[in-house]
Amino acid sequence: MVEDEGPALYWDSPYAIALALMAHHPNLNPEEVGLNELADLVEALPSFMDDPALANERILLDIQIVWYEEMIGL
Protein backbone atom coordinates (compact mmCIF):
# COMPACT_ATOMS: atom_id res chain seq x y z
CA MET A 1 0.00 0.00 0.00
CA VAL A 2 1.24 3.48 -0.84
CA GLU A 3 1.40 5.68 2.25
CA ASP A 4 -0.40 8.70 0.81
CA GLU A 5 -3.35 6.59 -0.36
CA GLY A 6 -4.70 6.57 3.20
CA PRO A 7 -5.66 3.68 5.45
CA ALA A 8 -6.58 0.26 4.12
CA LEU A 9 -10.18 0.01 2.96
CA TYR A 10 -12.50 -2.90 3.73
CA TRP A 11 -16.11 -3.63 2.80
CA ASP A 12 -17.27 -2.75 6.32
CA SER A 13 -16.14 0.89 5.88
CA PRO A 14 -18.70 2.39 3.48
CA TYR A 15 -17.94 5.98 4.51
CA ALA A 16 -14.19 5.67 3.92
CA ILE A 17 -14.83 3.87 0.62
CA ALA A 18 -17.27 6.59 -0.48
CA LEU A 19 -14.71 9.30 0.27
CA ALA A 20 -12.05 7.40 -1.67
CA LEU A 21 -14.42 7.01 -4.62
CA MET A 22 -15.14 10.74 -4.56
CA ALA A 23 -11.40 11.48 -4.57
CA HIS A 24 -10.55 9.02 -7.34
CA HIS A 25 -13.65 9.55 -9.49
CA PRO A 26 -14.80 13.15 -8.94
CA ASN A 27 -16.77 13.25 -12.18
CA LEU A 28 -18.78 10.09 -11.59
CA ASN A 29 -22.38 10.33 -10.43
CA PRO A 30 -23.15 7.47 -8.01
CA GLU A 31 -26.74 7.40 -9.27
CA GLU A 32 -25.44 6.34 -12.68
CA VAL A 33 -23.14 3.59 -11.41
CA GLY A 34 -24.50 0.05 -11.38
CA LEU A 35 -23.65 -2.31 -8.56
CA ASN A 36 -21.29 -4.45 -10.66
CA GLU A 37 -19.44 -1.34 -11.80
CA LEU A 38 -19.37 -0.05 -8.22
CA ALA A 39 -17.79 -3.29 -7.04
CA ASP A 40 -15.14 -2.95 -9.76
CA LEU A 41 -14.46 0.68 -8.81
CA VAL A 42 -14.07 -0.19 -5.13
CA GLU A 43 -11.82 -3.16 -5.83
CA ALA A 44 -9.62 -0.95 -8.05
CA LEU A 45 -9.02 1.62 -5.30
CA PRO A 46 -5.30 1.58 -4.42
CA SER A 47 -5.90 1.07 -0.70
CA PHE A 48 -8.67 -1.54 -1.00
CA MET A 49 -7.47 -4.64 0.82
CA ASP A 50 -10.56 -6.81 1.35
CA ASP A 51 -11.68 -10.00 -0.37
CA PRO A 52 -13.79 -9.12 -3.45
CA ALA A 53 -15.88 -12.24 -2.86
CA LEU A 54 -17.27 -10.72 0.36
CA ALA A 55 -19.18 -7.99 -1.48
CA ASN A 56 -22.94 -8.33 -1.60
CA GLU A 57 -25.83 -6.16 -2.71
CA ARG A 58 -26.41 -4.68 0.77
CA ILE A 59 -22.78 -3.63 1.16
CA LEU A 60 -22.67 -2.09 -2.31
CA LEU A 61 -25.95 -0.23 -1.77
CA ASP A 62 -24.65 1.14 1.54
CA ILE A 63 -21.53 2.45 -0.21
CA GLN A 64 -23.61 3.94 -3.02
CA ILE A 65 -25.97 5.68 -0.60
CA VAL A 66 -23.12 7.19 1.43
CA TRP A 67 -21.33 8.25 -1.76
CA TYR A 68 -24.49 9.95 -3.04
CA GLU A 69 -25.20 11.66 0.31
CA GLU A 70 -21.64 12.97 0.56
CA MET A 71 -21.69 14.14 -3.04
CA ILE A 72 -24.84 16.24 -2.54
CA GLY A 73 -23.75 17.40 0.92
CA LEU A 74 -26.25 15.67 3.20
Secondary structure, DSSP 4 states (H G I P E B T S, - for coil): --GGG-S-B-TT-HHHHHHHHHHH-TT--GGG--HHHHHHHHHHSTTB-S-GGG--HHHHHHHHHHHHHHHHT-
